[in-house]
């Protein structure tokens, strides 16, 4: 909880439940998935509370917003630079801890200062591969 307090986030019971749900979570959940999980403990909590907490966490660098799913944002508590592998069958997202040195074309390299990159791999996980010959 200290890392959240150090980033200026207020520690309400509802926020602590959201922090706890995200801590070590590798599933890259959406705001709706987080809401459904945390609302079991806090049934009167609104979706807006979850969304606003996620926005505050993202703005303070405590989580990353991952836009690998065009239909909904997902959230990743792992803020270290890493890439993702997305199953096109079940839509699960897996971390790829390796980084890649990618070079921009010379024209763009001269115009931009690149601070980070993100590589997305897409494929079928073992379970989906069994279902789709």
C-alpha positions in Angstrom: 0.0 0.0 0.0 3.0 2.3 0.5 3.7 2.5 -3.2 0.2 3.8 -3.8 0.3 6.2 -0.9 3.7 7.5 -2.1 2.1 8.3 -5.5 -0.5 10.4 -3.8 -3.4 8.0 -3.9 -5.9 8.1 -1.1 -6.3 4.7 0.6 -10.0 4.2 1.0 -11.3 0.7 1.7 -12.7 0.5 -1.9 -9.4 1.6 -3.4 -7.5 -0.9 -1.3 -9.7 -3.6 -2.6 -8.9 -2.5 -6.2 -5.2 -2.3 -5.4 -5.3 -5.8 -3.9 -7.2 -7.2 -6.9 -4.6 -5.8 -9.3 -1.5 -6.7 -7.2 0.3 -9.5 -9.1 -2.6 -9.9 -11.5 -1.4 -11.1 -14.9 -4.8 -11.3 -16.6 -4.7 -7.7 -17.8 -8.3 -7.2 -16.6 -10.8 -4.6 -17.9 -12.4 -2.0 -15.7 -15.6 -4.1 -15.9 -13.8 -7.2 -14.8 -12.2 -5.4 -11.9 -15.6 -3.9 -10.9 -17.3 -7.3 -10.9 -14.6 -8.8 -8.7 -14.4 -6.0 -6.2 -18.1 -5.4 -6.0 -18.5 -8.8 -4.4 -16.9 -7.3 -1.3 -18.3 -3.7 -1.7 -21.8 -4.2 -3.4 -22.6 -0.5 -3.1 -19.5 0.6 -4.9 -20.1 2.2 -8.3 -18.4 1.5 -11.6 -17.4 5.1 -11.6 -15.3 4.6 -8.4 -13.4 1.8 -10.1 -12.9 3.7 -13.3 -11.8 6.9 -11.5 -9.4 4.9 -9.3 -7.9 3.2 -12.4 -7.5 6.6 -14.1 -5.8 8.1 -11.0 -3.5 5.0 -10.8 -2.6 5.3 -14.5 -2.0 9.1 -14.3 0.4 8.5 -11.4 2.3 5.6 -13.1 1.0 2.9 -10.7 -0.5 0.9 -13.6 -0.4 0.8 -17.4 -3.4 1.1 -19.6 -3.1 -1.5 -22.3 -5.0 -0.8 -25.5 -4.5 -4.2 -27.1 -8.3 -4.9 -27.2 -10.0 -2.3 -29.4 -13.4 -2.9 -27.7 -12.1 -2.2 -24.1 -9.2 -0.9 -22.2 -7.2 -3.3 -20.0 -5.0 -2.6 -17.1 -1.6 -4.0 -16.2 -0.1 -3.5 -12.7 3.3 -4.4 -14.2 4.7 -1.0 -15.1 8.1 -2.4 -16.3 8.7 -2.3 -20.0 7.4 -5.5 -21.5 5.4 -6.7 -24.5 2.3 -8.8 -24.9 1.1 -12.0 -26.7 -2.7 -12.0 -27.4 -4.6 -15.2 -28.1 -7.0 -14.4 -31.0 -9.3 -17.2 -29.9 -10.0 -16.6 -26.2 -8.6 -13.0 -26.1 -6.3 -13.8 -23.1 -3.2 -11.6 -22.8 0.2 -13.0 -21.8 3.3 -11.0 -20.8 6.4 -11.2 -22.9 9.2 -10.0 -20.6 11.8 -9.5 -23.4 12.4 -6.1 -25.0 13.2 -5.6 -28.6 15.5 -3.0 -30.2 13.5 -1.8 -33.1 14.9 0.8 -35.5 12.7 3.4 -37.1 13.2 4.4 -40.8 15.9 7.1 -41.1 13.4 9.8 -41.9 11.4 9.2 -38.7 14.5 8.5 -36.6 15.7 12.1 -37.4 12.3 13.6 -36.5 11.4 11.8 -33.3 13.0 10.8 -30.0 11.7 7.4 -29.2 11.2 6.8 -25.5 9.6 3.3 -25.5 8.1 0.7 -27.8 5.5 -2.0 -27.4 5.4 -5.2 -29.5 2.2 -7.2 -29.7 2.3 -10.8 -30.8 -1.0 -12.5 -31.9 -1.7 -16.2 -32.1 -3.5 -19.1 -30.6 -2.9 -20.4 -27.1 -2.6 -24.2 -26.6 -6.2 -24.5 -25.5 -7.6 -22.6 -28.5 -5.2 -24.4 -30.9 -6.8 -27.7 -29.8 -10.3 -26.4 -30.6 -9.3 -25.0 -34.0 -7.5 -27.6 -36.1 
